[in-house]
Amino acid sequence: MTRVLTGKRMEMRRHLRRHPAPSVLALARSLGRDYRRVHDDVEALAGAGLIEKDDRGVRTEFDVLHTDIIL
């Protein structure tokens, strides 16, 4: 999980919670970041189930993440 939840990706999640984006390009522009890096971040977060990406755009529906780490 620590590989997926980098600082930039957490920032992106917070932004998406307030401002869902119609596309990855629109998200990159609103964040002022490079498209390719945002695309990679979106894929990583969507693959981990932390954001949603579909034909309606990119978004997240929840404010809180809970993680259990078993040692």
N, C-alpha and C positions, 0 to 999 in steps of 0.2 A: 504494500500500500504506500510505503514511503517513496517508492519510485514513481508512482502515479500522481500522488498529491504534492507536487512541487509548489513553490511559492506563486509562480505565475499561473499555474492551473487553479489554485485556490482563489486567486484574484479573479480569474475568468469565471469560476463558479459563482462568486459573489455578484459579479457584474451580470451574469445571465439570470440570476434570481430576480434582479430588479429590471433587467432589460433583455427579454428574450430576443433572439436575432432570427431574421427570416432565412439567413444563410451563413455559412462560414465566412464568406467574403465580407458580409455586412458586420459580422462580429469582429473580424480582424480590423476593419476600418474604425469601428467604434472604440476598440481598445488601443488603436494607434500602433498595432503590431504587424509584423510580416505575415502574409497569408499562409505561407508554408508552415511556419512554426505554430500558428493558431490551428491549422488543419491537423497537424500532428497531435497537438494537445487535445483537440476535440475527439479525435479517434481514440486516444488513450483513455480519456475520461468516459466516453461512451462505452468503450469496451469493458470498463470496470463497473458500468452501471451507475456512474455518478452524475451523468447528464443524459439528456435525450436528444437524438439527432434523427430526424425523419423528414418527410415531405412537407411538414409544417414548420420546419426550422430547427433551431438549436435552443434548448431551454433546460431548466431544472425546476423541479416542483417542490423541493424541500430545502429547508434552511439549516438543518442540523445533521451532522454525520456522527454515527456512533461506531466505533471499531473495537473489537475484542482481539487482543493479542495473546495467544497461548504460547507460553514459554516451555 
